C-alpha cells in the first residue's frame, strides 16, 4: 500500500491539457541533469555492454550520472570509475526496489531507467530526457528493439550490431504505439505500453507517486503498476521512438514453457491485487484495491441511500463507500462501507463518485459512468442532475482533479453537466422501501 499523497506543483516546467504532450512548453538553457539507473542481477557481460554504451551518449557527459542498482548478485558487479554501485540483498526478483534504490542514490533532475541487458543507442538519453525536462509530469517510454548480441564484443557500436543481429519485436507493442499515436491518445489502459527498462520521468514525478512498489518480489508487473499509478496521479504518457535501445535476447512473450506460463499467471495476479485500472482489475474477484471512492452528503434519507448503494455496489463491487455514521451503522459487516473521513484525492483511487441525493440505476449505468471517467477525453468532473436540475451525482476522474489542483487551474480537463437520465440513473423516489427494492416490485 502506497502512502496517501496530495498534489504538489513541480519545482520547474509547465503542464498541458489532458495528455497533449505535443503541446509541451519550451524551456531555455542547458539540458537537464540526468541520472541513469541500470538495474542488474548476474549479467556481467550485458552490463559491460550497456555501461560502455552510456559513455557514448550525445547528452553532455557533465550532466549525466550512472548508477548501477544490483539486485542481490552473488558478487558485486564490476563498474568503471565514475559509475556508482548500490546493492540490495537477494530476496527475490526485486527490480522495483532496486530501481528505487538507484534513483535515491542519484541527483539528476530526470531519471532514466535501463536494465543491464538493454543497451542504448548514442542518442537515447538525450531523446528520452527531453520531455520530462519540459513537462515534469511526463512519463516517457522509448523504443526497445531485440537482438542476439551474445557473440558481439561489448564495445561494438550497438546501433550497428543491433540491426545486424536483430530478432523480432513484439507486434502488440508496435501496434499499441501506432494506434495511440505514440501515446498521445493514451487512456486508462495505456499503462500496458510502458516498459520500465526503457522509461524516463522527472525525479519530482517519481517521488510524488511514491516510486516503484517495492512489494513486487517476482518477475514482471512492477512497471505497469508504476505507470498506472502515475497516470491516476495526473502523469502524461508519451512514447519517443527516437530513443532506441537493444534488448539482448527475445521478448519474454515469445517464450512459452510451463515455467513461463506460471510466471505470467503470477504477474497477472500481482497486478490484479494492485491495479484497479481496466485490463488489470478483476471483474468479480475481490483481491484488488478499492476503486472508485464513493461519498454522500450527510443526512440523506437512509432508506433511499441504501437502495442507491445496493444498485451501485452491485455494479462496482470494488468501491469504497464513505457515509455518515447513521447509515454506516446500518451496514455493519460490509467492509467496503465506513463512516471515517476520506479525501479521495489523497488516495491512489482513479475515480470518485459523490451522491448529492440517493440515486440508483442498472449495473450498466453505473459501470458506464466509470467508463466515461476512464476514457481518453475523460472530464475532470461530470455533474449529473435530476429532473428538477438539482445535483444528483458528481463523478470525478481523479487524474484530472489532481493535475488541476496541482497547478491551480480548471482548464486542463473538461467539466460537464448532463441530465442523470442520459446516463441511465435516476433519483430514488422518497416513497421507495428497501423491501420493495430487494423484492423487485418498487
Wavefront OBJ file of the C-alpha trace (Angstrom):
o trace
v 0.000 0.000 0.000
v 1.466 3.330 -1.039
v 1.198 6.357 1.283
v -1.515 8.970 0.872
v -0.408 11.891 -1.271
v -1.625 15.332 -2.196
v -0.924 17.200 -5.437
v 2.220 19.320 -5.228
v 3.341 21.539 -8.069
v 6.656 20.604 -9.698
v 9.619 22.877 -8.953
v 10.070 23.690 -12.663
v 8.417 23.246 -16.029
v 4.821 23.513 -17.178
v 1.768 21.429 -17.906
v -0.600 20.653 -20.773
v -4.283 19.844 -21.186
v -5.229 16.164 -20.860
v -2.437 14.044 -22.421
v -1.318 16.610 -25.009
v 2.443 16.098 -24.653
v 2.752 17.604 -28.138
v 1.909 20.967 -26.554
v 4.787 20.823 -24.052
v 6.073 24.315 -23.232
v 9.549 25.295 -24.340
v 12.414 25.792 -21.906
v 15.679 27.596 -22.498
v 19.067 26.906 -21.008
v 21.133 23.737 -20.725
v 19.651 20.228 -20.971
v 18.618 18.553 -17.726
v 20.881 16.740 -15.337
v 20.128 13.039 -15.738
v 20.561 10.008 -13.514
v 20.584 6.741 -15.448
v 19.599 3.847 -13.189
v 20.775 0.490 -14.549
v 19.154 -2.467 -12.809
v 21.373 -5.568 -12.678
v 21.364 -9.175 -11.476
v 24.046 -11.681 -12.528
v 24.519 -10.235 -16.038
v 28.138 -9.013 -16.155
v 28.507 -9.360 -19.937
v 25.298 -7.462 -20.664
v 26.099 -4.845 -18.023
v 29.521 -4.161 -19.564
v 27.877 -3.549 -22.948
v 25.291 -1.169 -21.518
v 27.799 0.791 -19.426
v 30.054 1.170 -22.467
v 27.104 2.467 -24.499
v 26.402 5.049 -21.815
v 29.894 6.511 -22.334
v 28.911 7.215 -25.970
v 25.779 9.249 -25.289
v 25.244 12.576 -27.039
v 23.827 14.025 -23.817
v 26.527 16.198 -22.167
v 28.745 13.994 -20.005
v 28.913 16.614 -17.243
v 25.120 16.454 -16.916
v 24.887 12.667 -16.845
v 25.499 10.258 -13.980
v 25.135 6.486 -13.965
v 24.038 4.370 -11.009
v 24.073 0.565 -11.167
v 21.443 -0.894 -8.830
v 22.353 -4.517 -8.163
v 19.500 -6.791 -7.115
v 21.340 -9.317 -4.963
v 24.007 -10.743 -7.270
v 26.288 -13.245 -5.517
v 29.273 -10.950 -6.104
v 29.335 -7.193 -6.723
v 29.447 -6.406 -10.441
v 32.460 -4.578 -11.776
v 31.740 -0.983 -12.746
v 34.163 1.586 -14.187
v 35.335 4.679 -12.378
v 32.656 7.330 -12.188
v 29.782 4.841 -12.045
v 28.138 4.448 -8.672
v 27.163 0.981 -7.456
v 24.386 0.368 -4.933
v 23.267 -3.096 -3.852
v 20.464 -4.863 -2.041
v 20.122 -8.375 -0.629
v 18.821 -11.241 -2.757
v 15.237 -11.599 -1.510
v 13.512 -12.492 -4.754
v 13.113 -10.608 -8.031
v 13.115 -7.083 -6.593
v 13.726 -4.901 -9.622
v 11.196 -2.376 -8.294
v 13.078 -1.895 -5.022
v 16.398 -1.811 -6.895
v 15.182 0.991 -9.158
v 14.061 2.981 -6.134
v 17.462 2.394 -4.538
v 19.255 3.588 -7.643
v 17.037 6.634 -8.033
v 17.626 7.655 -4.417
v 21.398 7.388 -4.913
v 21.423 9.895 -7.782
v 20.933 13.633 -8.039
v 19.658 14.185 -11.591
v 16.518 16.166 -12.344
v 15.448 13.421 -14.758
v 15.572 9.684 -14.069
v 16.249 7.312 -16.972
v 15.726 3.621 -16.225
v 17.535 0.823 -18.055
v 18.051 -2.871 -17.434
v 21.546 -4.327 -17.687
v 20.600 -6.264 -20.834
v 19.052 -3.232 -22.562
v 21.727 -1.244 -24.375
v 21.026 2.322 -25.565
v 21.985 3.882 -28.865
v 24.013 7.134 -28.589
v 21.028 9.496 -28.764
v 18.918 7.590 -26.251
v 19.403 9.656 -23.095
v 19.095 12.991 -24.896
v 15.879 11.939 -26.615
v 14.212 10.316 -23.610
v 15.063 13.059 -21.102
v 13.827 15.927 -23.272
v 10.124 15.715 -22.498
v 10.373 15.181 -18.708
v 12.579 18.292 -18.645
v 9.942 20.352 -20.433
v 6.959 18.655 -18.860
v 7.727 17.263 -15.386
v 4.517 15.224 -15.339
v 5.649 13.266 -18.401
v 6.388 9.558 -18.181
v 8.144 8.667 -21.429
v 8.899 5.237 -22.843
v 11.484 4.626 -25.531
v 11.656 2.057 -28.295
v 13.008 -1.344 -27.264
v 14.282 -3.490 -30.117
v 15.623 -7.034 -29.784
v 18.853 -8.652 -30.998
v 21.036 -11.676 -30.291
v 24.169 -9.948 -29.052
v 25.763 -12.968 -27.362
v 28.787 -13.105 -29.673
v 29.190 -9.365 -30.185
v 32.049 -7.542 -28.389
v 30.889 -5.307 -25.559
v 32.446 -2.215 -27.144
v 30.859 -2.729 -30.577
v 28.568 0.174 -31.552
v 25.124 -1.127 -30.711
v 23.490 0.986 -33.420
v 25.371 -1.231 -35.892
v 25.405 -4.540 -34.014
v 21.708 -4.436 -33.156
v 20.339 -4.267 -36.718
v 22.893 -6.850 -37.841
v 21.613 -9.388 -35.290
v 18.001 -8.258 -34.939
v 15.265 -10.504 -33.553
v 11.510 -9.927 -33.900
v 9.979 -7.270 -31.667
v 6.500 -7.697 -30.160
v 3.866 -6.649 -32.683
v 1.303 -5.811 -29.980
v 3.595 -3.099 -28.634
v 4.237 -1.512 -32.020
v 0.518 -1.697 -32.783
v -0.277 -0.001 -29.485
v 2.056 2.901 -30.169
v 0.689 3.286 -33.688
v -2.934 3.122 -32.558
v -2.400 5.713 -29.815
v -0.160 7.948 -31.943
v 2.815 7.380 -29.649
v 0.502 7.529 -26.615
v -0.882 10.956 -27.496
v -4.281 9.222 -27.388
v -3.477 7.309 -24.194
v -6.240 6.245 -21.816
v -6.519 4.269 -18.578
v -5.379 1.075 -20.311
v -2.207 2.538 -21.822
v -0.030 1.688 -18.834
v 0.488 -1.613 -20.707
v 2.716 0.194 -23.194
v 5.183 1.435 -20.555
v 8.309 -0.703 -20.068
v 10.468 0.354 -17.137
v 13.587 -0.960 -18.876
v 13.256 1.949 -21.334
v 11.448 4.653 -19.373
v 12.164 8.133 -18.049
v 10.438 10.666 -15.818
v 11.310 13.643 -13.669
v 12.629 12.932 -10.209
v 9.730 15.007 -8.919
v 7.126 12.733 -10.543
v 8.849 9.566 -9.342
v 8.925 10.824 -5.769
v 5.429 12.316 -5.893
v 3.811 8.999 -6.825
v 5.932 7.058 -4.333
v 8.340 5.360 -6.738
v 8.032 1.734 -7.767
v 6.082 -0.588 -5.498
v 8.815 -2.436 -3.545
v 6.465 -5.270 -2.562
v 6.943 -6.867 -6.010
v 9.226 -9.859 -5.437
v 8.580 -11.898 -8.594
v 9.232 -11.187 -12.249
v 7.088 -8.647 -14.085
v 4.277 -6.222 -13.455
v 6.082 -3.580 -11.449
v 6.413 -1.268 -14.460
v 2.723 -1.489 -15.382
v 1.661 -0.820 -11.800
v 4.035 2.162 -11.632
v 2.729 3.587 -14.900
v -0.934 3.010 -13.989
v -0.440 4.758 -10.659
v 1.395 7.632 -12.320
v -1.484 8.014 -14.789
v -4.041 8.159 -11.971
v -1.980 10.903 -10.364
v -2.034 13.034 -13.498
v 1.037 11.883 -15.410
v 1.301 12.476 -19.155
v 2.226 9.301 -21.052
v 4.370 9.542 -24.181
v 6.367 7.270 -26.468
v 9.528 8.538 -28.153
v 10.509 6.179 -30.999
v 13.779 8.095 -31.444
v 15.010 6.815 -28.064
v 16.212 3.367 -29.153
v 17.653 0.568 -27.035
v 18.572 -3.025 -27.889
v 17.495 -5.848 -25.599
v 19.862 -8.802 -25.702
v 17.551 -11.716 -26.433
v 13.942 -12.334 -27.484
v 10.880 -10.770 -25.942
v 9.528 -12.624 -22.915
v 6.183 -13.151 -24.651
v 7.940 -15.319 -27.241
v 8.864 -17.860 -24.564
v 6.137 -20.349 -23.715
v 7.459 -23.027 -21.376
v 5.421 -24.251 -18.421
v 7.585 -22.116 -16.140
v 6.895 -19.067 -18.311
v 3.154 -19.683 -18.086
v 3.380 -19.975 -14.312
v 5.368 -16.761 -14.200
v 2.786 -14.999 -16.374
v -0.003 -16.104 -14.027
v 1.887 -14.748 -11.023
v 2.412 -11.442 -12.825
v -1.271 -11.160 -13.721
v -2.354 -11.807 -10.140
v 0.223 -9.363 -8.788
v -1.264 -6.664 -10.994
v -4.851 -7.602 -10.134
v -4.040 -7.128 -6.452
v -2.618 -3.657 -7.014
v -4.064 -2.009 -10.131
v -7.750 -1.001 -10.307
v -7.435 0.080 -13.955
v -9.217 -1.599 -16.876
v -7.282 -4.554 -18.211
v -5.805 -5.449 -14.831
v -8.611 -5.227 -12.265
v -10.631 -8.424 -11.782
v -14.302 -8.403 -12.733
v -15.644 -10.396 -9.802
v -12.724 -11.447 -7.631
v -12.255 -9.108 -4.686
v -8.493 -9.159 -4.458
v -7.657 -5.677 -5.693
v -7.632 -2.132 -4.288
v -10.793 -0.134 -3.636
v -11.956 1.992 -6.553
v -13.955 4.129 -7.061
v -14.272 6.095 -3.833
v -17.936 6.853 -3.169
v -19.096 9.582 -0.796
v -22.517 11.022 0.028
v -23.960 14.119 1.611
v -24.563 13.654 5.315
v -28.150 13.402 6.473
v -29.608 11.774 3.363
v -32.648 9.550 3.733
v -31.295 6.229 4.971
v -33.715 4.063 3.000
v -33.107 5.894 -0.257
v -29.356 5.814 0.238
v -29.350 2.077 0.971
v -31.361 1.432 -2.174
v -28.978 3.535 -4.235
v -25.852 1.967 -2.745
v -27.238 -1.513 -3.341
v -27.544 -0.765 -7.052
v -24.147 0.951 -7.169
v -22.229 -1.799 -5.366
v -23.867 -4.483 -7.482
v -22.207 -2.821 -10.455
v -18.969 -1.651 -8.777
v -18.196 -4.213 -6.078
v -14.672 -2.872 -5.523
v -15.926 0.583 -4.474
v -15.075 2.092 -1.109
v -18.038 3.952 0.371
v -17.997 6.710 2.959
v -21.365 7.620 4.515
v -22.450 9.259 7.745
v -22.471 7.268 10.965
v -26.225 6.653 10.948
v -26.091 4.863 7.594
v -22.759 3.137 8.292
v -24.279 1.618 11.437
v -26.967 0.031 9.268
v -24.317 -1.605 7.076
v -22.077 -3.072 9.769
v -20.375 -6.138 8.326
v -19.755 -4.718 4.856
v -16.025 -3.876 4.904
v -16.437 -1.529 1.957
v -18.511 0.938 3.994
v -17.064 3.355 6.524
v -18.033 6.488 8.411
v -14.411 7.598 8.676
v -13.481 10.759 6.756
v -11.815 10.151 3.407
v -10.109 12.519 0.986
v -10.339 10.817 -2.425
v -7.576 12.992 -3.877
v -5.102 11.780 -1.234
v -5.706 8.125 -2.116
v -4.477 6.138 -5.122
v -8.025 5.733 -6.436
v -8.807 6.652 -10.018
v -12.406 7.800 -9.653
v -14.703 9.495 -7.163
v -18.495 9.415 -7.162
v -20.357 11.761 -4.815
v -24.081 11.323 -4.162
v -25.872 14.602 -3.512
v -29.120 12.639 -3.196
v -29.992 8.943 -3.298
v -29.589 7.675 -6.875
v -30.000 4.283 -8.493
v -29.800 2.650 -11.879
v -28.969 -0.616 -13.597
v -25.475 -2.031 -13.366
v -24.603 -0.944 -16.888
v -25.415 2.678 -15.981
v -23.004 2.787 -13.041
v -20.323 0.948 -14.985
v -20.888 3.215 -17.977
v -20.372 6.246 -15.758
v -16.984 4.980 -14.611
v -16.095 4.037 -18.191
v -16.636 7.655 -19.191
v -14.219 8.727 -16.485
v -11.645 6.249 -17.821
v -11.820 7.315 -21.442
v -9.225 9.189 -23.448
v -11.095 12.505 -23.148
v -12.453 11.925 -19.643
v -13.721 15.023 -17.856
v -12.265 16.017 -14.521
v -15.849 16.481 -13.337
v -19.201 15.261 -14.646
v -22.234 16.590 -12.792
v -25.431 14.589 -13.294
v -28.646 16.424 -12.462
v -32.099 15.151 -11.564
v -35.413 16.042 -13.219
v -35.510 19.328 -11.282
v -31.950 20.174 -12.374
v -30.727 19.695 -8.823
v -27.358 17.945 -8.415
v -27.731 14.176 -8.134
v -24.258 12.661 -8.703
v -20.884 14.284 -9.237
v -18.412 11.931 -10.917
v -14.737 12.869 -10.981
v -11.743 11.415 -12.785
v -9.160 11.961 -10.057
v -6.357 12.029 -12.608
v -7.729 15.316 -13.895
v -8.653 16.630 -10.456
v -5.135 16.042 -9.149
v -3.491 17.689 -12.149
v -5.732 20.761 -11.936
v -5.276 21.112 -8.176
v -1.526 20.790 -8.646
v -1.416 23.779 -10.974
v -4.345 25.752 -9.568
v -6.182 25.584 -12.899
v -9.581 24.433 -14.105
v -8.999 24.413 -17.871
v -6.799 21.323 -18.280
v -9.679 18.823 -18.420
v -13.311 19.372 -19.386
v -16.073 19.816 -16.841
v -19.540 18.722 -17.955
v -23.111 18.890 -16.692
v -25.731 16.466 -18.026
v -29.118 15.049 -17.040
v -28.706 11.891 -14.980
v -31.368 10.264 -17.125
v -28.996 10.396 -20.096
v -26.622 8.206 -18.102
v -29.399 5.811 -17.069
v -29.532 6.997 -13.446
v -32.441 8.477 -11.525
v -33.271 9.731 -8.036
v -34.638 7.141 -5.638
v -38.299 8.098 -5.071
v -38.928 9.109 -1.441
v -41.706 6.519 -1.196
v -39.416 3.593 -2.111
v -38.904 0.960 0.541
v -35.875 -1.272 0.824
v -38.210 -4.245 0.928
v -39.752 -3.300 -2.414
v -36.338 -2.675 -3.954
v -34.952 -6.016 -2.813
v -38.132 -7.803 -3.764
v -38.172 -6.300 -7.210
v -41.550 -4.586 -7.092
v -40.541 -0.992 -6.441
l 1 2 3 4 5 6 7 8 9 10 11 12 13 14 15 16 17 18 19 20 21 22 23 24 25 26 27 28 29 30 31 32 33 34 35 36 37 38 39 40 41 42 43 44 45 46 47 48 49 50 51 52 53 54 55 56 57 58 59 60 61 62 63 64 65 66 67 68 69 70 71 72 73 74 75 76 77 78 79 80 81 82 83 84 85 86 87 88 89 90 91 92 93 94 95 96 97 98 99 100 101 102 103 104 105 106 107 108 109 110 111 112 113 114 115 116 117 118 119 120 121 122 123 124 125 126 127 128 129 130 131 132 133 134 135 136 137 138 139 140 141 142 143 144 145 146 147 148 149 150 151 152 153 154 155 156 157 158 159 160 161 162 163 164 165 166 167 168 169 170 171 172 173 174 175 176 177 178 179 180 181 182 183 184 185 186 187 188 189 190 191 192 193 194 195 196 197 198 199 200 201 202 203 204 205 206 207 208 209 210 211 212 213 214 215 216 217 218 219 220 221 222 223 224 225 226 227 228 229 230 231 232 233 234 235 236 237 238 239 240 241 242 243 244 245 246 247 248 249 250 251 252 253 254 255 256 257 258 259 260 261 262 263 264 265 266 267 268 269 270 271 272 273 274 275 276 277 278 279 280 281 282 283 284 285 286 287 288 289 290 291 292 293 294 295 296 297 298 299 300 301 302 303 304 305 306 307 308 309 310 311 312 313 314 315 316 317 318 319 320 321 322 323 324 325 326 327 328 329 330 331 332 333 334 335 336 337 338 339 340 341 342 343 344 345 346 347 348 349 350 351 352 353 354 355 356 357 358 359 360 361 362 363 364 365 366 367 368 369 370 371 372 373 374 375 376 377 378 379 380 381 382 383 384 385 386 387 388 389 390 391 392 393 394 395 396 397 398 399 400 401 402 403 404 405 406 407 408 409 410 411 412 413 414 415 416 417 418 419 420 421 422 423 424 425 426 427 428 429 430 431 432 433 434 435 436 437 438 439 440 441 442
